[in-house]
Amino acid sequence: MRKIAATYIFPCNRPPVKNGILICGPNGTVVNIIDNKKELKEESGLEFYSGILVPGFVNTHCHLELSHLKGKIEENAGIGGFIGKINTLRNEETESIEKAIQFADRKMWAAGIAAVGDISNSILTLDTKIKSKIFYHTFVESFGFHPSRAERAFEFAKFIQNEFQENNLNASIVPHSPYSVSKLLFNRIKENAFAEKSILTIHNQESKGEAQFFIDGTGPIANHLQHNLGIDISLWQASGKSSLSSVLKYLSAENQLLLVHSTFTKKADLDDLKKCRSLKNTFFVLCPNSNLYIENQLPPVSLFRNEKLNICLGTDSLASNHNLSVLSEMITLQQNLPEIEMEELLIWATLNGAKALGIEPGFGSFQSGKKPGVNLITGIDFKNMKLTEQSTVKRLV
């Protein structure tokens, strides 16, 4: 048995324990937490650290296959400039892409990430995921603006999904975004998700341009589709409503749903959401560093907290972030929203993410029988119980 003590243990399913001892089996399985009632005495085999112990992080939204694009897209380009550059730059030699993927996977593991919800448009991440120590749920992203592409796009996604599943890797087919999926393709994905009882995720209200495209059919999204992709958008009929409200009917209420980014989500959108589905199986995935990188704006976190939404964290890709670090996302939120307690941020980064990906039985908290990984975070402001710019994470288990 391994006995690990720290200034505080944050189990993330119960209040923190001061000077507690975490007991783990030789394979990392949690056995117990001993509460010393704030007093800790030296004993044989006890490891003590100044800092806090937390479960392994869950990165609920990532694009591992874009790891080769680190530093290649300028910041604050807006969504139109960003997706235009992605379209231009994403296809490099397969060997260099796979090396970047392998390196990013190792960096995430070292940064205390135990599980990832990863977006894939191909099988480029397959070999890395087979060998990785990280648990992956692969969201096979399908997109096709024109209805003529719907069946071909879905069948390609089904092929990718099968490749992952045949290697015992979790995978589900999901829509890319409200603006890049035709009604025909949305329905195909919805039917498949309902039949498979799978997890859905979608990029949601990431930019003002997305809202503009649904309100009147103009703006940077329209420009990207027409000029970067050469797509005829004459069939498009703007709904006059928000993008989320416009596509809720395609996101089956029976399926678990992860709404990613939600940077420009408003109270009216949440009211519409509640009319269509339960909040219990709906999760809002925040990627603050990516939002600042692309649009220089954070999502309305205070609104989400007031509405008592299920919040979890993601990193997005290295095309829109400087690193794939869940701790960095927490620090950004802590700096911009100091009213959020550190314990709440840690729950978003661990337990809520595990619930979102359907892996709570093994991840997300220090509970007997789980194997969530053990992270040590140092550089804590213990007086105010806050993360700081100096906070760092080290994987212990």
N, C-alpha and C positions, 0 to 999 in steps of 0.2 A: 504494500500500500504506500501511496505517496501522500504526505501531509504538507499542505501549502497554506501558509498564513499571510495576511497582509493587513494594512491599516484598516481597510474595509473590504468586505466581500459583498458584491451586488449580485444576488442570485437571479434577479430580474423577474421572479414570480412571487417575491415576498420582500419585505423591507430589508435594507442593507444591514449587515452584521459587522459591528466594530470588533477588530482583533479576533475574528473568527478563524476557524481552521477548515479548509476544504480537503476532504478525504477522497482520493481517486484511486481506482484500481490500476493495475499495470498497463492496461490498454486505454486508459483515459476515461473509463466509465466513472461517473459520479457515484460515490457511496453514501456520503453524508456531509453535512456542514455542522461543525461543533460551535455552539455559541458560548463563549467564555464570559459572558456578561461584562464585556469591555476590559477584562483582565487577561493578559496572555503571559504564560510562563514558559520558560525554555524546557524543551523535552527532546529526547533522542529522535533524530531523523526529521525534525521539523524544519521546513524552509520558511523563512520570514522575509517579506518584501515590504518596503515602504512604498505604498501606492494602493491601488484598488484592483481586486480580481473581478473579472467579468467573463461571461460566456463568450465563445467565439462569435464574431459578427456575422450577420446575414446581409449580403449585398443583393438587394432584391431587384435591382435593374442594372444590367451591364451589357456592353457590346464587345465581347472579347475579340471578335474577329476584326475589329477596327483598331487594334492596338498598334499597328504599324503607322498610324496616322498621327501619332503623338507629336505635337508642336508644328504640324503642317497647315493648320487652319488658324487664322488670326482670331483674336478675341473680339467680342462685341460686333460680329459681322451681321447679326440678325439671322432669323431662321432662313430667309431666302438665300443669303450668301453662304450660310453654313451647309445647307443640303445641296446647294449647287457644287460646292467644293468636294463634299463627300462623293457625289456622283462622278466627279472628274478624277479624284485621287485614289479611290478605294481599290482599283485593280492594279496591283503590282505583281511581281513574280511570286508564285505560291510559296517558294522556299523562304523568302524574306518575311512574308506574312506569318507563316507558321512559327518561325523563330520568335517573332514579336509576341505571338500568342503564348508560346511556352514561357517566355520571360515574364509576361504580365501575370500568368497563372501563379508562378513561383512568388512573385512580389505580393500578390494578394494573400497567399498562404502565410508569408512572413509577416504581413500586416494584420494578422489575426482573423482573417475572413475564413469561415468554416463552410459556408454555403452561398451559392450564387444563383440568381435567376438571370439567365443569359440569353440575349437575343441573337439568333443566328439566321442568316439568309443562305447558308451553304453548309458543307460538311468540313470546312477548314479547321474548326475547333475540335473535331471528333477525336483525333489521336491524343491531343492534350488532355481532353476530359476523361478518356479511358484511363490514362496514367495518373491523373491528378489525385491529390489528397483531399481536394475540395469536393463537396457534393454539388452537383450542377442539376438544375432543372432548365432544360433548353426550351425556350419559346421560339418555335420556328415561325418566322415572320412572313406573312403573305401580303403582297400588295399588287394592285392592278387597277389603275384609275378607270380605264376603259372597259366596259362590260365584255367586249370581245376577248379579253385576256383572262376572264374569270376562271374558266375551267382549267386552262393550261397552268395558271398561277397556283390554283389549289392542288392540282396533281403534282406539281413540282414540290410544293410544301409537304405533301404526303410522302413523297419519295425521301426527302430530307428527314422527316420525322421517323420513318421506318429505319433509316440508317442508324440513328441514335438509339432507338428502342431495341434494335437487334443486338446492340452492344450493351444492353442492360442500363441504359441511361434514360432518365425521365425526359419526356418531350411532349409538347402540345402545340397545335397550330393556332396562331393568333393573327389578328389584323394589325397592320403597321400603325395606321392613324386614321382618324375620321376622313381626311381629305385624300388619301391615297388608295382607297378601297371602294370599288363599285358596289352598288346594292346587291348585285348578283353574287359577287364574291363574299360580301358580308354574310349573306344568307347561307352560302355554302359552308363558311367557317362556323357560323352559329349552329347549323344542323350537326356538324361533326363534333363540336364541343359538347353539345347536349347529349349526343350518343355516347361519347367517351367519358362524360362527367369530368372534363378536364379543366385546368386553370386557364383563364383568359387574361391577357394583358394588352394594353393599348397606350400609345403615346397620346396624351390628352391635354389639349389647351396649352400647348407649349409656347405659343407666340401670339402676338396681336394679329399677325398675318393670317393665322388659322381662323380667328374670329371673323376677320374681314372677308375671307373667301366664302364663309358660310352666310354672312349677312348680305353681301352684294356681288360675290363672284369675282372680285378684283384683288389686287395686292400682290405681295411677294410670292405667295403660294401659286397663284395663277400664273405669274411670270415664270416661275420655275418649271411648272408643268408644260407651258407653251414653248418657252425659249431654251431651257436647258435640256428638257426631255423630248421636245418636239411633238407633244401630244395635242390632239384636237380636243379642246374642252367645250366645244359648242353644245354638247349634250348636258353639260353641268347645269343644274337648276339650284341656285342658292335658296336655302330654306328660310332665310330671314331670322333664324334662331342661332343660338350658340352651337358650336360643333358637338359638344357633349349631348345636349338636348336633342340634336338631330339624329344621333346614332344609337341612343339608348335602346331602341327597339331591336337592334341587331346584337345586343349584348345580353344573352339569356340570363334571366334573374336566377336561374337554378345553378349557374356556374359561378365559381369563385372568380372575382374580377380585381385586377390590379390596374389602377389608373395612375399612369406615370407622368410626372412633372406637374401638371395642373397649375402651372404658373399664373394663368389668367382666369382661373375658376372663380365664379362669383356665387353669392348666396342663392340667387335664383337658380343656378345650375344644380346646387345641392338639393334645393326644393324639388326640382324635376326628378333628380336621381331617386329621392326617397319615395316618389310616387311609383317608380318602376321596379325597384328592387330593395332588398334589405341591406342595411349598413353592416350587418354582421359578417356577410361574405364579400364585402367591398373594402378594398385597401387603397390608400393613397400613398404612392411611392414618391418621396421627395428626393431630388438630386440637386441640392442647392448650388454646389460648385459649378455644375454644368449650366444651370440656369443663369448664373452670373457670367459665365464664359460666353454664352451665346447671346442672351438678351439683356444682360446686366440687370436682372430683376429676380427677386426671390418670390416664391409662391406665397399665398396669403395664409401663412401658418397659424396666425392668431384665429382666423376664421375657422380653420380646420379643428383647432383645439376646442374652440367654443362649441362647435358642432359635435364634439366627442367622436371624431372619425378615427378609424384605425389607420395610424400613420406608421410607415416604415421607411427605410432609407436605401438609396441606390447611388451608384457613382457615375452612371452613364458610361461613355467610352473615353479612351485617351485622345480621341479626336476633339472632345469637348471638355477635357479635364486634364489637370497636370499630373494626377496620379489616381490609382484605384484604391482609395483608402476610405473606409467607412468612418474611421476616427476623424479624418479631415473634414468630412461632411458634418459631423457633430460639432466640431470646433467652429466651423463657419456659422452654424445655427446658433451656437452659444454666444458668439461675438455679436451677432446681429439681433438676437432675441434673448437678452440676459435673463428675462423673467422665466424662461423654461428651466426647470430643475434638471440637474445632471441625471438623476435617476430616470426621469421621463425620456430623455434622449437615449439613454442606454437601453430602455425597453424597446424603443423604436428600432434600435440597431440590432436587436437580438431576438427577443420573444415575438414581437409583432411580425418581423420578417419571416421567422420560422412558421408562424401561423399562415402567413400569406402564401408561402410555398408548400403548405401542407406537410411540413416536416417537424412539427412541434413535438411529436413523440420522441425524437432523438436530439433535437437542437433547441437553442434559444434560451435555456435557463439551467441553473444548477439544481437539478432534481435527480433523486436516486434513480439509477438505471439509464440515464441519458449520457450521451457522449458528445457534448457540445463544443469541446475545446476549452482551453483556459487561457485568457489573456491577462497580462499585467499592464495597467495604465499608470504611468508616472507623470510627474509634472502637474499634479492636481493642486488647485487652490483649496486646501482643506478648511480654511476659515469660512469661505463662502460656499464650499462644496461645488466648485465650478471647474470645468475644463479650461485650459489656458493655451496660448500659442506654443508653450513649451511642452504640452502634453504629448507623450509618445506611447506607443504600444509595443509590447514584446510578447510573443507567443511562448507560453510555458508548457502547454500540452497540446 
